């Protein structure tokens, strides 16, 4: 066996390449068969990112997939091929070991709308997927989580359960049976897979029926019983699939792997939170993420022999720990770490990204903010965390006695640590008002005030019909845009006074720390009035009973001094005296209670971690919060039934689908739990942003490769797809004319199938048939032709109660004269009624006849 001979050429225009083991060789899989995996084989899947947003030198992913019935020889062939392909690809490749049914999120993300596991092995003719062949009878068990998979199971009612979806594929007809405990989201995902099979394997010519309620889909049930027999007894409830909650994923341990003589030693180094500098370039390490996943990290200086042994060492570790044999393994080389691996560390400094200088609160000076540019380039808005330059409309309320009270615009930027505030920001985009509601929480605020803050935010959101983007902000972790809307005038006072501008008694001595260089990043915080609070890098305002000192540290810049001068008038109207560090008068130190040591060394540059955004689906159906990652995400991964979490490291977004509003209250709590259980020891003060479908700000959409703002207006729900639409699914009872010319008879007592069931079975057994005689694909016209013609004024844009007596409101257009019909619809009645029903309905809506 020579797996190195004839390594395949990688086509640069494709991002996914798949090979299968066949007769101890690796054979390319045709694209139309992608997503189909035979259980007796092993596969190699190579992903080469083609996205324009992919950073230069983005790592390639090389997956080694093992079917549950694959033999030892097949596994050996695939393993050798992986080694040779890895060498041919060079660096920047992440290697994965995948086991059937337990694939990584990265692997599953390639295959939309799902993976299909096929029994047995590939036929000798290497027909991965046969198209336009109808001699098929099979049953697919569909598990419709965020990543959909389907397995071929026994053609029997014993294979069914109440919790999943089952597809009875009869060649000409495909019947999707939805378990009574399946959610609408699962039904929609299952239907997407069914329609994909219809298109790929039947050329779009098979009919699809959906059983949501057996009592209403009697025709479809007759067909199913003709194939499966009469069902005896009740269906069982499926055992919930084992999922890994966040606490288990947060249990991270790092091990150093090295050789000592002839033995391999695995020594535990650290638990979370991990530091990147634990990884040394000459060594190899195993990172155990709670038994959920095993990573092997290899430094630049690791020997070739050690790299070849990576998988075997990982499998040995899994066996020693008693973990399941299907535990996922990921091997990463230094410099080619995956986003998931990096986020297991407290911080990660990688290759400098092109736009890295744009990130961070203190970096906005380097970019002249152009509102038009932020809106036309949402990726820039996302990196800067700025929807605009902060010049929009601002309204502020503080919480008092559980109610919100307006703050005078003269004091908008004056907040108190003991209070909670609502800050409503309104800006324009494409001529429409957009809103961000900041929920600012002082560090000294009570639990009662925090609860009232959330309640008042909900009231405001109702007033604005759910259009508010809600950002939860904790004092001290204000995002750049929040600072920008106060134009450098944000001052945070201690206590719970000051929101009305009255402040503390005049005789009090107060010290304020001023940080920032321009109106976009400056904020001022009251600190304890003692010398140890000073810092040589910044500016401080010391307000005493008779004088206000403006203290300039030796390390402060001219820009810092200018901003401090604009802030001082907010804090004190007393006489000002500028004081340079080292030249303080005695009274200055007396006011601070005497001299004391304070930080005087130069502040290190702000550390910017090299983390990529990650998208997860949130689910609590089986108990604790479970997050399912979607890798290489795009807008299509946001479904109206979902709650999705987008982690950009500096912010956490919770996206709420239009049909998931019931989880609105829990969503923010999920965000906090995510931060609390994150293995990198994340700050609980990280801003959490609640975004609703259709109201996404550019700071959210900018993280997606492309974004269609009109996508949601054209998106059909599951119910609409089932009822009728382009390529839609309809109940067989409504489409009998399209399926067969036979009339469906009642189920005979002798257990024999009626004509429609016989037709379906005939189609599944007749291997010579290549075309379906489906009858007219058009929608139906009115059951009876209107016996009279009426003027269009009596029909068009008329409510039901306003129609002339005897007019069928469902077919108002049929009462038009032929000439009026031609003028209005631009076609004859015959042409109109030969169109698909959904097109008829669409045109009737547009022309006022619906």
Buried (B, 14 or more C-beta within 10 A) or exposed (E): EEBEEEBBEEEEEEBBBBBBBBEEBBBEBEEEBBBBBBBBBBBBBBBBBEEEEBBEEBBBBBBBBBBEBBBEEBBBBBBBBBBBBBBEBEEEBBBBBBBBBBBBBBBBBBBBBBBBBBEEBBEEEEEBBEEBBBEBEBBBBBBBBBBBBBBBBEBEBBBBBEBBBBBBBBBBBBBBBBBEBBBBBBBBBBBBBBBBBBBBBBEEBBBBBBBBEBEEBBBBBBBBBBBBEEBEEEBEEBEEEEBBBBEBBBBBBBBBBBEEEEEBEBEEBBEBBBEBEBBEEEBBBBBBBBBBBBBBBBBEEBEEEBBEBBBEBBBBBBEEEEBEEBBBBBBBBBBBBBBBBBBBBBBBEBEEBEBBEBBBBBBBEEBEBEBEEBBEBBBBBBBBBBBBBBEBEBBBBBBBEEEBEEBEEEBBBBBBBBBBBBBBBBBEBEEEEBBBBBBBBBEBBBEEBBEBBBEBBEEBBEEBEBBBBBBBBBBEBBBBBBBBBBBBBBBBBBBBBBBEEEBBEEEEBBBBBBBBBBBBBBBBBBBEBBBBBBBBBBBBBBBBEEBBBBBBBEBBEEEBBEBBBBBBEBBBEBEBBEBEBEEBEEBBEEBBEEEEEBBEEEEEEEEBBBBBBBBBBBBEEEEBBBBBBBBBBBBBBBBBBBBBBBBBBBBBBBBBBBBBBEBBEBBBEBBBBBBEBBBBBBEEBBBBBBBBBBBBBBBBBBBBEEBEEEEBEEBBBBEEBBBBBEEBBBBBBBBBEBBBEEEBEEBEEEEEBBEBBBBBBBBBBEEEBEEBEBEEEBBEBBEEEBEEBBEBEEBBEBEEEEBEEEBEEEBBBBBBBEEBBBEBBEBEBEEBBBBBBBBBBBBBEEBBBB
